[in-house]
Amino acid sequence: MLLNNRIVSLLYSERTSDIMYAQQRMFTPTITSEPDLLAVSVTQAAHATGISRSLLYEEMRAGRLKYAKLGARRVILVHDLRDWLLTLRVS
């Protein structure tokens, strides 16, 4: 369904650059494009949130952002990422 909406928006795009940009965005991994995704890499989390990888690693070292380690790779559970983001809210 989401892919169909993106294709329809491509069909109505007037400029080639808009089509190329839309195609790039269509295949860029994000948390919202994969509703069944349970965990993301640090790079995916940084891309999805707009927060730098170094800040995410700093938060993990400080124990404020939970993660799982699979060999040398760190993954962040999506619900842990959302919970951590909610702690950053300013009242």
N, C-alpha and C positions, 0 to 999 in steps of 0.2 A: 504494500500500500504506500509506504513512504517513498520507495523507489519510483513508483508510478507517478506520484506527485512531482518528484524531481524531474522526471522525463518530460512531463507535461510543461513544466516551467521552462525547460530547455527549448521546447518547440516554439514557444512564444518569445524567446530571446531574439533581439534584433541584431546584436553585434557578435562577431566571431569570438572576441575576447571574453564576452559574457558566457558563451557556450563553453569555452576552454576552462574558465574559472569554475563554472558550475560542474563540469566533469571532474575536475580536481577535487572539489568539495564532496562530490558524490562518493568517491572512493577513499576519502580520508577517514580513518577509524576514529570514532568518537563514542562516548558512553551512550549518547542518545540514539545513535544509529543501530545499536545492537541491544534491543530490549532484554535479551536473555543473558547478556554478559554479566558474569558474577564478579570477575576480577579484571583489573587492568594493569598494564605495566606502568612504570613511573613516567615514561614518555607519553603514553596515552592519557594518563591523569593530568600531566602538565598541559597537553594540548586541549583537553576537554575543559579544564578550569581556567586556563590563561595564567596559571601560576608556574613559576620557573621550576625546573627539575631540581636545582640546587636548594631552593626553599623547601620543596617536598622532602628531599633527603635530610635536610636540617630538622624538619618537624618529626621525621621518623627517628632520627638519632635522639631527639629530646623526649621521645615517647609520647608525643601528642597525636601522632598519626600512626595508626596500627597498620601493619603489613605482614605478609607471609613471605618466607624465604624459601625458594625452590632451587637448591644448589646455590649458584652465585646470583641468581635472578631474584629480584624483589617484585612482588605483585601486591596490589592494594585492592582489597575487597571493595566493591562499589558502595555498599552500605557504610563501610568505615570512612570512605572518602566523603560521602554526603554528611555523615555525622560530624566529621572534622570541620567541614565547611560551615556547618551551622554554628560551631563554636566561635567562628570568626565574625559573626554578626555583631554589629554595634547597635545597641538598644536605642 
